[in-house]
Amino acid sequence: MMKLGAFLPAPGHHVAAWRHPNAYPQGCLDFDYYRRLAQTAERGKFDMIFLSDGAGVRTHYRNAEELSRQGRMVHFEPLTLLSALAVHTTNIGLAATASTSYNEPFNVARKFASLDHLSHGRAGWNVVTSATDAEARNFNLEQQAAHADRYRRSREFIEVVAGLWDSWEDDAFTYDKESGRFFDPDKLHILGHKGEHFSVRGPLNVARPPQGHPVIVQAGSSPDGQAFAAQWAEVVFTVQQTLEQAQDYYRGMRKQIADAGRDPEHVKILPGAFIVIGRTQAEAEDKYETLQDLVDPVLGLSLLTAQLGDIDLSGYPLDEPLPELPPTEGSTSKQQMIYQQAKREGLTLRELYKSVSAGRGHRRLIGTAETIADDLEEWFLNEAADGFNIMPDYLPDGLDDIVELLVPELQRRGLVRTEYDGRTLRDNLGLPRPAFAR
């Protein structure tokens, strides 16, 4: 079956989503709003909801006036929110971002193990290396570490987290009142890690998670990102614009996974898909143009600047093609994907920022349930994707329309489930439970 993630930033994915007449911009701090979104996605039998995150306000901006036009400035810390949503949902996976750049392994291991217990095995960790200087300045630094250095720290970080999750064997806790033993001492394992970046003794003060390990999600298409995914990821979020690009990435990623000694069937590759759906093609296009007309030029250029790795675009003419770009320490794969799109489609800087305002470099699908299902089915059946990370245009209506129109069409074609396969995220993704590693 096709695997589906519901990527749910509070107002939606279009940069102007919060300005749509039907949007609820204050939903970013309204638990009832998120609860409704999570329950809608569960009604649509999505595998998981996914919450992105950053260590502060990540937007590239020059002044408060520019920043004030952004619609995604504040939101709940995602693990806190997902813990609350766990008691209002039953089957849907709960995945969130936590950075390896500005956290410590013990804290991350403890939080995701706790979420896995609270949700009875539905937690997923999107592993990222923070990629903006704005975040670095919240942690005693003036700029982010170099790309390669961030990934070197990240590899050691996840090794420590995985080791901490295996501090206790699955049946270590006996709670034996008669003998007086709370746990079997032979089933406690001290990590004792000493490495380049971390010295962590352990053990973790949470029992082994119900899934063994929460599902590891990774989003990155750079060479470092792909190498990391090949070793660790179980779900890969990726940015691809064309079928051919997606096929090349899919086949290449599966080869790297096999070369790393892992089974490629145990990794699900989910490209992002920004979706605007209507009951007719004209209705869908009208919805899209309504959002495009709401894009503030100052905001659009600011967003493009951020997506290209905080490269200053202020001196370039808006109605001429995008120039050659200097290297960046930001998201190199995202920068390259957007640059290729601009060249392939012959876009001016103005046209490019309006395009990026929709899917932030992800593929845009604008149409009816039938035409969008045709597109997703083509990718799924032709070695381009194991499913998709679905990105509604604005919320809550965009998700409602996807669940009410697109999901039934995919179910009719036998491409997505009509009922959940099990209770844990691993059950529903078809992923094995990791064996105890020691």
TITILO-534368 format. One record per residue: residue in three letters; x, y, z of N, C-alpha, C in turn. Coordinates in pm, whole numbers, padded with zeros to 5 digits, always signed. Layout:
TITILO-534368
AlaXYZXYZXYZ...
This chain:
TITILO-534368
Met+00083-00119+00000+00000+00000+00000+00088+00126+00000Met+00036+00229-00061+00100+00360-00060+00099+00414+00084Lys+00213+00467+00129+00223+00525+00263+00203+00675+00254Leu+00130+00731+00351+00096+00872+00347+00129+00941+00479Gly+00206+01048+00469+00226+01137+00582+00143+01263+00562Ala+00094+01319+00670+00021+01446+00666+00109+01551+00732Phe+00169+01636+00651+00261+01739+00696+00177+01862+00729Leu+00171+01900+00859+00068+01992+00905+00123+02114+00979Pro+00188+02208+00910+00213+02336+00974+00081+02407+00997Ala+00069+02484+01104-00062+02532+01149-00149+02594+01042Pro-00100+02690+00961-00193+02750+00864-00202+02676+00732Gly-00107+02585+00705-00098+02519+00575+00036+02549+00512His+00060+02494+00392+00193+02504+00332+00216+02626+00245His+00114+02677+00186+00135+02796+00105+00175+02913+00195Val+00270+02993+00151+00320+03100+00236+00210+03200+00270Ala+00108+03211+00184-00004+03301+00210-00124+03229+00272Ala-00105+03105+00315-00218+03026+00367-00290+03099+00479Trp-00214+03163+00568-00278+03227+00685-00369+03342+00645Arg-00353+03395+00525-00434+03509+00480-00561+03465+00407His-00574+03335+00380-00693+03287+00310-00818+03316+00396Pro-00927+03357+00333-01048+03390+00410-01096+03279+00502Asn-01073+03153+00465-01121+03041+00546-01016+02986+00642Ala-00896+03042+00641-00789+02991+00726-00810+03037+00870Tyr-00740+02969+00960-00748+03000+01104-00605+03025+01153Pro-00550+03146+01130-00409+03170+01159-00372+03153+01305Gln-00467+03179+01397-00436+03164+01539-00435+03017+01583Gly-00457+02926+01489-00451+02783+01521-00315+02737+01568Cys-00212+02815+01538-00077+02776+01579-00064+02756+01729Leu-00153+02817+01808-00149+02804+01954-00284+02761+02009Asp-00355+02681+01931-00488+02634+01971-00488+02481+01966Phe-00489+02418+02083-00483+02272+02086-00603+02208+02018Asp-00721+02264+02036-00841+02206+01976-00829+02202+01823Tyr-00765+02303+01767-00743+02309+01622-00654+02193+01578Tyr-00542+02172+01647-00453+02061+01611-00522+01926+01634Arg-00600+01917+01739-00671+01791+01764-00763+01758+01647Arg-00833+01859+01597-00920+01836+01481-00838+01790+01360Leu-00724+01853+01334-00641+01814+01220-00593+01669+01235Ala-00547+01634+01355-00496+01498+01377-00607+01396+01359Gln-00725+01424+01409-00835+01330+01397-00885+01321+01253Thr-00878+01430+01178-00913+01426+01036-00815+01338+00959Ala-00685+01354+00985-00585+01271+00919-00602+01125+00955Glu-00638+01097+01082-00661+00958+01122-00785+00902+01053Arg-00886+00984+01037-01006+00940+00964-00970+00905+00819Gly-00872+00975+00763-00825+00945+00628-00724+00831+00623Lys-00697+00765+00736-00608+00648+00745-00464+00681+00705Phe-00422+00806+00729-00283+00842+00708-00194+00760+00802Asp-00074+00732+00756+00021+00660+00841+00067+00746+00957Met+00090+00875+00931+00144+00961+01036+00107+01106+01009Ile+00104+01183+01117+00112+01327+01103+00256+01366+01132Phe+00300+01473+01068+00438+01515+01081+00442+01664+01113Leu+00518+01699+01217+00536+01838+01257+00683+01876+01241Ser+00710+01977+01158+00845+02028+01146+00873+02122+01263Asp+01000+02159+01281+01033+02246+01392+01169+02309+01367Gly+01194+02418+01435+01324+02483+01432+01353+02542+01567Ala+01480+02566+01593+01522+02617+01723+01516+02769+01724Gly+01396+02821+01706+01376+02965+01703+01314+03009+01573Val+01311+03139+01551+01256+03195+01428+01363+03183+01320Arg+01336+03097+01221+01439+03064+01123+01436+03152+00999Thr+01333+03235+00985+01315+03310+00862+01428+03411+00840His+01473+03418+00715+01568+03522+00677+01492+03655+00670Tyr+01533+03752+00745+01464+03881+00740+01563+03993+00771Arg+01530+04112+00721+01617+04228+00741+01564+04323+00847Asn+01434+04317+00875+01377+04408+00973+01244+04351+01022Ala+01190+04415+01126+01067+04365+01186+00949+04377+01092Glu+00949+04478+01005+00840+04493+00910+00832+04372+00817Glu+00946+04329+00767+00949+04211+00681+00905+04088+00757Leu+00955+04073+00878+00920+03956+00959+00771+03953+00991Ser+00711+04068+01009+00570+04075+01050+00476+04018+00945Arg+00523+03999+00824+00439+03948+00716+00440+03794+00709Gln+00522+03733+00793+00527+03588+00797+00408+03532+00872Gly+00361+03414+00833+00245+03355+00898+00276+03232+00980Arg+00406+03202+01002+00443+03082+01077+00549+03117+01180Met+00523+03219+01259+00623+03269+01353+00627+03191+01483Val+00512+03153+01533+00505+03088+01663+00420+02961+01651His+00455+02862+01729+00378+02737+01733+00424+02656+01853Phe+00348+02555+01888+00383+02470+02001+00514+02395+01976Glu+00586+02368+02084+00697+02273+02076+00637+02138+02039Pro+00686+02071+01933+00609+01959+01876+00596+01836+01964Leu+00697+01802+02043+00684+01682+02127+00581+01704+02237Thr+00572+01826+02289+00468+01857+02386+00330+01841+02322Leu+00316+01895+02201+00188+01886+02131+00152+01742+02098Leu+00248+01665+02047+00218+01526+02009+00182+01442+02131Ser+00243+01471+02244+00208+01397+02366+00062+01421+02403Ala+00015+01545+02384-00125+01574+02411-00216+01508+02307Leu-00174+01509+02180-00255+01448+02074-00261+01296+02087Ala-00163+01237+02155-00160+01091+02168-00286+01038+02235Val-00342+01114+02328-00460+01065+02401-00589+01094+02326His-00582+01163+02214-00702+01193+02135-00701+01120+02001Thr-00603+01032+01980-00593+00951+01859-00560+00809+01900Thr-00576+00716+01805-00558+00575+01838-00455+00505+01752Asn-00452+00533+01622-00369+00458+01529-00264+00540+01455Ile-00289+00666+01434-00202+00744+01348-00068+00769+01414Gly+00039+00761+01336+00173+00788+01386+00192+00934+01419Leu+00283+00960+01512+00309+01095+01563+00457+01124+01548Ala+00493+01197+01442+00634+01221+01410+00666+01369+01421Ala+00782+01399+01476+00823+01538+01493+00973+01551+01473Thr+01012+01673+01442+01153+01708+01422+01220+01739+01556Ala+01340+01689+01571+01428+01732+01680+01570+01737+01624Ser+01637+01848+01646+01768+01873+01585+01880+01805+01664Thr+01979+01755+01590+02100+01703+01653+02203+01812+01675Ser+02176+01933+01627+02271+02043+01641+02259+02112+01776Tyr+02136+02125+01827+02114+02207+01947+02037+02131+02054Asn+02060+02000+02060+02006+01916+02167+02117+01826+02216Glu+02089+01752+02322+02179+01649+02372+02112+01513+02352Pro+02189+01410+02321+02130+01278+02292+02042+01224+02404Phe+02082+01242+02530+02004+01185+02640+01864+01246+02643Asn+01854+01378+02627+01723+01443+02630+01634+01396+02516Val+01690+01387+02396+01611+01343+02281+01567+01198+02298Ala+01658+01112+02342+01622+00972+02363+01508+00959+02463Arg+01517+01035+02572+01416+01026+02677+01280+01076+02629Lys+01278+01189+02556+01151+01246+02510+01080+01154+02411Phe+01153+01101+02312+01087+01016+02213+01050+00880+02271Ala+01130+00827+02364+01089+00704+02431+00961+00727+02510Ser+00951+00842+02577+00831+00874+02654+00709+00887+02562Leu+00726+00957+02448+00615+00970+02353+00572+00833+02300Asp+00667+00744+02277+00633+00611+02228+00550+00535+02330His+00586+00547+02458+00506+00483+02563+00368+00548+02575Leu+00363+00680+02575+00235+00750+02590+00138+00717+02477Ser+00192+00695+02357+00107+00670+02239+00093+00522+02208His+00150+00435+02293+00145+00290+02270+00210+00252+02137Gly+00325+00317+02109+00405+00275+01995+00380+00349+01866Arg+00361+00480+01873+00331+00555+01750+00428+00670+01724Ala+00542+00673+01793+00633+00787+01782+00729+00772+01664Gly+00761+00887+01603+00864+00893+01499+00949+01017+01519Trp+01080+01003+01499+01175+01114+01515+01230+01153+01379Asn+01200+01276+01337+01261+01332+01216+01394+01393+01256Val+01503+01328+01216+01638+01369+01254+01686+01477+01158Val+01720+01593+01211+01772+01700+01126+01898+01759+01187Thr+01980+01818+01100+02089+01904+01144+02046+02047+01112Ser+02027+02128+01214+01976+02264+01192+02064+02338+01092Ala+01998+02419+01007+02067+02470+00889+02061+02621+00873Thr+02043+02696+00982+02040+02842+00968+02122+02908+01078Asp+02182+03021+01043+02256+03099+01142+02163+03155+01248Ala+02035+03183+01211+01940+03237+01308+01924+03142+01426Glu+01923+03013+01401+01913+02916+01510+02042+02912+01591Ala+02155+02916+01523+02283+02912+01593+02295+03024+01695Arg+02240+03142+01662+02252+03258+01750+02169+03245+01877Asn+02084+03146+01884+02011+03116+02008+02088+03021+02099Phe+02206+02977+02053+02282+02877+02128+02430+02914+02135Asn+02453+03041+02168+02589+03088+02197+02683+03086+02077Leu+02628+03086+01957+02710+03083+01836+02670+03199+01745Glu+02761+03239+01658+02731+03344+01561+02684+03286+01428Gln+02729+03163+01398+02686+03100+01273+02684+02950+01292Gln+02610+02885+01204+02599+02739+01209+02732+02673+01176Ala+02747+02549+01220+02865+02471+01184+02861+02436+01036Ala+02974+02401+00981+02981+02360+00840+02896+02235+00816His+02849+02222+00693+02758+02113+00656+02815+01977+00698Ala+02938+01948+00662+02998+01817+00693+03012+01798+00843Asp+03046+01905+00915+03062+01894+01061+02928+01864+01128Arg+02821+01925+01078+02689+01898+01135+02652+01751+01120Tyr+02681+01693+01003+02646+01553+00981+02736+01459+01061Arg+02861+01497+01083+02947+01412+01164+02896+01407+01308Arg+02854+01522+01360+02794+01524+01494+02665+01444+01496Ser+02585+01457+01389+02456+01390+01385+02471+01238+01386Arg+02571+01187+01316+02591+01042+01313+02624+00988+01453Glu+02709+01060+01525+02740+01015+01660+02619+01032+01752Phe+02545+01140+01732+02426+01168+01812+02327+01052+01805Ile+02295+01007+01683+02194+00902+01669+02246+00769+01720Glu+02376+00745+01712+02432+00622+01769+02410+00620+01921Val+02429+00736+01984+02409+00744+02129+02261+00725+02163Val+02172+00791+02089+02029+00778+02116+01985+00632+02102Ala+02027+00567+01993+01989+00426+01974+02043+00340+02088Gly+02165+00366+02132+02221+00291+02244+02144+00312+02372Leu+02099+00436+02395+02021+00464+02515+01885+00396+02511Trp+01823+00388+02394+01696+00318+02383+01710+00170+02418Asp+01832+00118+02405+01859-00022+02440+01924-00035+02577Ser+01897+00061+02665+01950+00052+02802+01891-00066+02878Trp+01766-00101+02846+01695-00207+02916+01642-00307+02814Glu+01654-00434+02843+01591-00534+02757+01439-00523+02771Asp+01368-00578+02673+01223-00559+02667+01153-00608+02794Asp+01202-00715+02852+01136-00773+02970+01216-00749+03097Ala+01291-00639+03101+01378-00613+03217+01299-00587+03344Phe+01183-00523+03331+01108-00480+03450+01008-00588+03490Thr+01033-00647+03607+00950-00757+03656+00849-00711+03760Tyr+00877-00601+03828+00788-00548+03933+00748-00658+04032Asp+00847-00737+04074+00823-00854+04158+00818-00811+04306Lys+00699-00797+04359+00683-00753+04496+00737-00856+04595Glu+00719-00983+04562+00758-01088+04657+00908-01092+04677Ser+00984-01087+04565+01130-01094+04576+01191-00959+04611Gly+01116-00853+04588+01168-00720+04613+01248-00663+04498Arg+01245-00731+04383+01319-00682+04266+01225-00610+04170Phe+01259-00484+04144+01182-00404+04050+01216-00443+03906Phe+01343-00479+03883+01387-00522+03750+01494-00628+03765Asp+01516-00700+03657+01619-00803+03651+01754-00735+03626Pro+01846-00740+03720+01973-00668+03704+02055-00716+03584Asp+02033-00840+03539+02108-00889+03423+02058-00827+03292Lys+01945-00759+03298+01887-00703+03175+01899-00550+03169Leu+01986-00497+03254+02024-00356+03248+02159-00346+03178His+02171-00252+03083+02294-00237+03006+02337-00090+03006Ile+02457-00066+03056+02513+00069+03064+02581+00102+02931Leu+02544+00214+02872+02598+00250+02741+02747+00282+02748Gly+02787+00372+02835+02929+00406+02849+02992+00461+02723His+02923+00552+02655+02975+00606+02528+03073+00720+02552Lys+03188+00716+02482+03283+00827+02479+03326+00845+02334Gly+03295+00961+02277+03327+00985+02137+03377+01126+02114Glu+03377+01167+01987+03428+01298+01949+03345+01411+02009His+03212+01395+02008+03123+01502+02051+03054+01476+02184Phe+03039+01349+02222+02956+01317+02337+03022+01215+02429Ser+02999+01235+02558+03035+01137+02660+02908+01112+02741Val+02850+00993+02723+02719+00963+02782+02727+00824+02845Arg+02709+00818+02975+02719+00689+03043+02588+00610+03033Gly+02472+00675+03060+02348+00601+03068+02335+00533+03203Pro+02231+00453+03224+02127+00415+03128+02018+00521+03118Leu+01930+00503+03021+01814+00590+03007+01715+00560+03118Asn+01653+00664+03173+01554+00643+03280+01413+00632+03225Val+01400+00565+03110+01273+00523+03052+01294+00382+02999Ala+01196+00294+03020+01208+00157+02969+01216+00156+02817Arg+01261+00044+02761+01272+00034+02615+01137+00065+02551Pro+01137+00149+02444+01010+00190+02384+00930+00072+02330Pro+00797+00085+02324+00714-00022+02270+00754-00066+02129Gln+00800+00028+02047+00844-00009+01912+00989-00057+01908Gly+01052-00073+02025+01195-00101+02029+01270+00030+02015His+01261+00091+01899+01305+00228+01874+01191+00300+01804Pro+01162+00425+01840+01072+00504+01755+01121+00505+01611Val+01030+00520+01516+01066+00519+01375+01157+00638+01344Ile+01265+00612+01272+01360+00718+01236+01323+00773+01099Val+01296+00903+01096+01262+00975+00974+01378+01069+00942Gln+01406+01088+00814+01515+01177+00775+01476+01250+00648Ala+01508+01378+00642+01476+01458+00524+01603+01528+00478Gly+01660+01480+00370+01781+01541+00316+01827+01466+00195Ser+01862+01540+00090+01900+01475-00036+02043+01506-00077Ser+02117+01580+00008+02258+01604-00021+02334+01472-00007Pro+02458+01463-00059+02536+01339-00040+02547+01298+00106Asp+02573+01396+00195+02579+01363+00338+02444+01314+00389Gly+02337+01380+00345+02204+01341+00387+02167+01201+00340Gln+02201+01170+00215+02171+01037+00163+02252+00929+00235Ala+02379+00957+00264+02461+00859+00335+02405+00835+00475Phe+02359+00941+00540+02297+00928+00673+02170+00844+00664Ala+02087+00875+00564+01962+00800+00547+01989+00653+00520Ala+02088+00624+00438+02118+00485+00405+02153+00405+00529Gln+02216+00468+00625+02258+00398+00746+02147+00389+00850Trp+02063+00496+00860+01974+00506+00975+01826+00517+00943Ala+01789+00582+00835+01649+00621+00815+01559+00501+00788Glu+01434+00512+00833+01329+00415+00801+01219+00479+00718Val+01209+00610+00724+01124+00690+00635+01210+00805+00586Val+01210+00828+00455+01288+00938+00397+01193+01035+00330Phe+01190+01160+00380+01119+01268+00312+01215+01331+00211Thr+01167+01354+00090+01256+01407-00012+01183+01508-00100Val+01261+01586-00172+01209+01691-00261+01244+01653-00404Gln+01144+01617-00482+01165+01583-00623+01057+01650-00705Gln+01094+01700-00823+01001+01774-00907+00947+01693-01024Thr+01028+01602-01078+00988+01526-01196+00995+01377-01169Leu+00922+01301-01249+00924+01155-01235+01066+01102-01253Glu+01138+01154-01349+01273+01105-01375+01366+01134-01257Gln+01357+01254-01201+01437+01286-01083+01404+01192-00967Ala+01275+01171-00947+01232+01085-00837+01278+00941-00857Gln+01272+00892-00979+01318+00756-01007+01468+00742-00983Asp+01544+00841-01026+01689+00837-01004+01720+00837-00855Tyr+01651+00922-00780+01675+00929-00637+01633+00798-00570Tyr+01516+00747-00606+01462+00626-00544+01557+00508-00564Arg+01600+00488-00688+01688+00374-00717+01825+00392-00654Gly+01875+00517-00659+02005+00542-00597+02001+00525-00447Met+01892+00571-00384+01880+00559-00239+01870+00413-00197Arg+01791+00336-00271+01779+00194-00238+01912+00120-00253Lys+01991+00158-00352+02124+00096-00368+02213+00131-00250Gln+02211+00258-00207+02293+00296-00093+02250+00223+00034Ile+02120+00204+00049+02069+00131+00166+02121-00013+00165Ala+02114-00076+00048+02165-00214+00036+02315-00218+00060Asp+02388-00121+00006+02533-00116+00026+02569-00097+00172Ala+02479-00034+00248+02502-00015+00392+02467-00140+00473Gly+02425-00246+00403+02393-00372+00470+02252-00380+00524Arg+02162-00294+00475+02024-00294+00521+01931-00337+00409Asp+01810-00380+00445+01710-00422+00349+01637-00298+00296Pro+01646-00267+00165+01576-00149+00112+01426-00152+00135Glu+01367-00270+00152+01223-00278+00178+01187-00224+00316His+01287-00205+00400+01264-00154+00535+01282-00003+00544Val+01285+00063+00428+01293+00209+00423+01187+00259+00326Lys+01102+00351+00370+00995+00405+00287+01034+00546+00241Ile+01034+00567+00109+01074+00695+00050+00949+00772+00011Leu+00930+00889+00073+00808+00967+00057+00840+01108+00007Pro+00834+01134-00123+00850+01272-00171+00736+01360-00122Gly+00766+01489-00106+00662+01584-00070+00572+01613-00187Ala+00441+01631-00161+00344+01666-00265+00253+01775-00212Phe+00270+01896-00264+00184+02009-00230+00057+01998-00314Ile-00059+01991-00246-00183+01956-00315-00288+02066-00299Val-00345+02104-00414-00464+02191-00419-00569+02112-00496Ile-00676+02074-00429-00774+01984-00490-00910+02053-00502Gly-00976+02028-00614-01110+02080-00636-01199+01974-00697Arg-01327+02000-00701-01419+01906-00764-01412+01914-00915Thr-01358+02024-00966-01327+02039-01108-01187+02099-01119Gln-01128+02088-01236-00997+02147-01257-01003+02299-01238Ala-01109+02360-01288-01122+02505-01276-01131+02548-01129Glu-01203+02471-01049-01213+02504-00907-01076+02496-00840Ala-00999+02393-00871-00866+02378-00813-00776+02495-00853Glu-00780+02531-00980-00695+02641-01028-00737+02773-00965Asp-00866+02792-00947-00913+02914-00880-00863+02919-00735Lys-00865+02804-00666-00814+02799-00529-00666+02839-00525Tyr-00591+02784-00620-00448+02813-00623-00423+02961-00652Glu-00493+03017-00748-00472+03158-00784-00514+03250-00670Thr-00615+03211-00594-00654+03291-00477-00536+03303-00380Leu-00468+03192-00356-00352+03195-00267-00235+03271-00329Gln-00211+03251-00458-00101+03321-00524-00121+03472-00521Asp-00244+03515-00534-00272+03658-00532-00248+03719-00394Leu-00243+03635-00291-00222+03684-00156-00075+03686-00115Val+00015+03645-00206+00158+03643-00173+00210+03786-00168Asp+00260+03826-00054+00322+03957-00038+00460+03952-00105Pro+00493+04046-00197+00622+04042-00264+00741+04042-00169Val+00732+04119-00061+00839+04123+00037+00857+03984+00100Leu+00746+03922+00133+00749+03790+00194+00799+03685+00095Gly+00752+03691-00030+00794+03592-00129+00943+03591-00150Leu+01002+03709-00162+01147+03717-00183+01222+03672-00058Ser+01169+03704+00059+01231+03660+00183+01230+03508+00194Leu+01117+03446+00158+01107+03300+00163+01206+03236+00066Leu+01214+03289-00055+01307+03234-00153+01450+03246-00102Thr+01481+03360-00041+01614+03379+00017+01647+03269+00117Ala+01551+03240+00205+01573+03137+00306+01588+02999+00243Gln+01505+02969+00142+01509+02838+00079+01640+02816+00002Leu+01702+02924-00041+01828+02914-00115+01950+02923-00023Gly+01928+02914+00107+02040+02911+00200+02083+03048+00248Asp+01987+03141+00262+02013+03277+00311+02107+03356+00220Ile+02098+03329+00089+02175+03407-00008+02101+03538-00035Asp+02172+03650-00030+02111+03781-00046+02070+03802-00192Leu+01939+03816-00215+01887+03836-00349+01844+03980-00375Ser+01866+04068-00278+01809+04203-00287+01863+04283-00405Gly+01980+04251-00454+02037+04329-00563+02004+04281-00702Tyr+01926+04173-00713+01897+04114-00843+01761+04163-00895Pro+01748+04190-01024+01618+04231-01081+01515+04120-01068Leu+01393+04155-01028+01290+04055-01005+01238+03992-01133Asp+01249+04064-01245+01191+04013-01369+01295+03961-01466Glu+01409+03918-01412+01513+03852-01491+01540+03715-01430Pro+01603+03625-01508+01628+03489-01457+01716+03487-01333Leu+01702+03381-01255+01786+03361-01137+01931+03346-01180Pro+02023+03422-01119+02165+03411-01157+02230+03286-01097Glu+02355+03261-01135+02432+03154-01073+02444+03183-00923Leu+02434+03079-00841+02431+03097-00697+02562+03052-00633Pro+02608+03123-00531+02728+03079-00459+02695+02961-00369Pro+02796+02887-00323+02771+02775-00231+02708+02825-00102Thr+02638+02734-00032+02573+02768+00093+02600+02660+00196Glu+02596+02700+00324+02605+02602+00432+02466+02559+00476Gly+02362+02611+00409+02226+02571+00441+02191+02439+00375Ser+02065+02425+00334+02019+02300+00272+02065+02297+00126Thr+02175+02230+00101+02233+02230-00034+02143+02159-00133Ser+02077+02052-00092+01991+01979-00185+01869+02062-00223Lys+01809+02134-00125+01694+02220-00153+01735+02333-00248Gln+01850+02393-00223+01898+02501-00310+01912+02451-00454Gln+01973+02335-00471+01995+02283-00605+01864+02248-00675Met+01768+02193-00600+01640+02156-00660+01565+02281-00711Ile+01566+02386-00631+01498+02509-00672+01569+02573-00791Tyr+01701+02570-00788+01778+02627-00899+01749+02552-01029Gln+01744+02420-01021+01714+02339-01140+01574+02369-01192Gln+01478+02387-01101+01342+02422-01144+01342+02555-01218Ala+01412+02655-01165+01416+02786-01231+01473+02777-01371Lys+01580+02700-01388+01641+02685-01521+01552+02605-01614Arg+01492+02496-01562+01409+02408-01645+01285+02481-01696Glu+01225+02563-01612+01101+02631-01648+01122+02774-01696Gly+01248+02821-01699+01277+02955-01746+01213+03063-01662Leu+01216+03047-01528+01146+03138-01439+01230+03261-01405Thr+01164+03375-01399+01227+03494-01343+01229+03481-01192Leu+01301+03573-01128+01308+03571-00982+01168+03587-00922Arg+01085+03676-00979+00949+03696-00930+00865+03569-00947Glu+00873+03507-01065+00797+03383-01089+00845+03271-00998Leu+00975+03270-00970+01030+03165-00885+00983+03180-00742Tyr+00982+03303-00689+00938+03315-00550+00789+03284-00536Lys+00710+03312-00640+00568+03276-00632+00551+03124-00638Ser+00637+03057-00715+00633+02911-00721+00673+02851-00587Val+00783+02900-00531+00832+02848-00404+00734+02880-00291Ser+00658+02986-00304+00560+03022-00201+00456+02913-00181Ala+00436+02832-00282+00338+02724-00269+00398+02605-00196Gly+00486+02532-00262+00536+02408-00204+00675+02413-00148Arg+00737+02532-00142+00873+02546-00091+00968+02450-00161Gly+00956+02442-00293+01044+02357-00371+00987+02219-00399His+00879+02181-00330+00816+02052-00354+00725+02058-00478Arg+00693+01941-00529+00608+01931-00647+00466+01978-00615Arg+00409+02056-00708+00273+02107-00693+00176+02023-00775Leu+00067+01978-00713-00037+01904-00782-00168+01981-00764Ile-00220+02031-00875-00338+02116-00873-00441+02053-00965Gly-00549+02000-00909-00646+01932-00994-00756+01865-00916Thr-00822+01769-00980-00930+01693-00918-00873+01570-00849Ala-00959+01502-00774-00916+01378-00709-00863+01279-00812Glu-00927+01272-00928-00888+01176-01031-00752+01211-01091Thr-00728+01337-01125-00601+01373-01188-00485+01366-01090Ile-00510+01405-00965-00403+01396-00865-00373+01249-00834Ala-00476+01167-00822-00455+01024-00799-00379+00961-00916Asp-00408+01004-01038-00333+00953-01155-00185+00981-01138Asp-00153+01102-01097-00012+01143-01082+00056+01064-00971Leu-00007+01055-00854+00051+00979-00744+00068+00833-00780Glu-00032+00777-00849-00026+00636-00888+00090+00612-00983Glu+00111+00703-01077+00222+00686-01172+00355+00679-01100Trp+00375+00768-01006+00502+00767-00931+00514+00640-00847Phe+00404+00602-00782+00408+00486-00693+00436+00356-00769Leu+00379+00342-00888+00393+00217-00964+00520+00212-01049Asn+00594+00322-01055+00711+00327-01144+00839+00361-01071Glu+00855+00303-00952+00979+00312-00874+01026+00455-00855Ala+00931+00541-00814+00966+00678-00782+00933+00712-00637Ala+00848+00632-00572+00803+00663-00436+00737+00542-00375Asp+00746+00533-00241+00668+00434-00164+00542+00496-00108Gly+00524+00623-00132+00410+00699-00083+00449+00845-00088Phe+00377+00929-00012+00398+01073-00023+00377+01141+00111Asn+00455+01247+00131+00432+01336+00245+00340+01447+00194Ile+00213+01437+00229+00110+01523+00172+00112+01660+00241Met+00112+01766+00159+00126+01903+00208+00002+01983+00166Pro-00101+01993+00252-00221+02069+00215-00189+02216+00193Asp-00264+02280+00100-00238+02419+00066-00266+02512+00183Tyr-00386+02506+00241-00416+02580+00363-00507+02493+00448Leu-00507+02525+00577-00580+02442+00674-00685+02525+00746Pro-00794+02458+00789-00817+02313+00784-00880+02262+00655Asp-00930+02351+00567-01007+02306+00451-00927+02214+00360Gly-00798+02245+00342-00717+02165+00249-00710+02019+00290Leu-00691+01994+00419-00686+01855+00467-00823+01790+00458Asp-00928+01865+00491-01064+01811+00478-01090+01764+00335Asp-01052+01847+00237-01077+01813+00097-00996+01691+00054Ile-00873+01680+00103-00790+01564+00069-00852+01436+00125Val-00899+01442+00249-00959+01323+00312-01093+01288+00249Glu-01169+01388+00211-01303+01362+00157-01304+01332+00007Leu-01204+01380-00066-01204+01363-00211-01092+01271-00259Leu-00968+01300-00220-00855+01225-00275-00842+01086-00214Val-00851+01076-00081-00832+00946-00016-00933+00843-00067Pro-01063+00874-00079-01155+00773-00133-01119+00729-00275Glu-01067+00820-00356-01027+00781-00491-00907+00687-00487Leu-00812+00713-00400-00697+00623-00385-00741+00489-00327Gln-00836+00489-00236-00889+00364-00181-00962+00285-00289Arg-01038+00353-00373-01110+00286-00481-01014+00214-00574Arg-00895+00269-00591-00794+00208-00679-00710+00103-00607Gly-00736+00082-00478-00660-00017-00403-00519+00027-00370Leu-00496+00159-00366-00361+00211-00343-00334+00243-00197Val-00437+00274-00119-00420+00302+00023-00521+00222+00103Arg-00492+00203+00230-00574+00119+00318-00711+00178+00342Thr-00803+00091+00377-00934+00135+00426-00944+00119+00578Glu-00854+00039+00636-00844+00025+00781-00697+00012+00818Tyr-00662+00051+00939-00524+00040+00984-00484-00106+00999Asp-00355-00133+00973-00302-00269+00982-00272-00309+01126Gly-00242-00213+01210-00209-00244+01349-00215-00119+01434Arg-00158-00129+01555-00165-00016+01648-00040+00070+01645Thr+00076+00014+01608+00198+00093+01613+00229+00154+01476Leu+00313+00256+01477+00356+00316+01351+00432+00215+01267Arg+00514+00133+01331+00586+00028+01257+00489-00071+01192Asp+00386-00110+01263+00286-00200+01205+00229-00141+01077Asn+00192-00015+01081+00123+00045+00967+00216+00077+00852Leu+00343+00102+00882+00441+00124+00774+00500-00005+00721Gly+00474-00116+00789+00533-00243+00747+00682-00250+00778Leu+00722-00194+00890+00862-00193+00930+00887-00291+01045Pro+00998-00361+01044+01026-00455+01153+01060-00382+01282Arg+01036-00448+01393+01075-00394+01524+01222-00427+01545Pro+01305-00327+01577+01448-00354+01596+01473-00453+01709Ala+01560-00548+01684+01600-00640+01789+01687-00566+01891Phe+01686-00615+02014+01773-00556+02115+01917-00571+02067Ala+01995-00462+02077+02124-00457+02006+02241-00512+02083Arg+02223-00554+02210+02342-00596+02285+02335-00741+02326
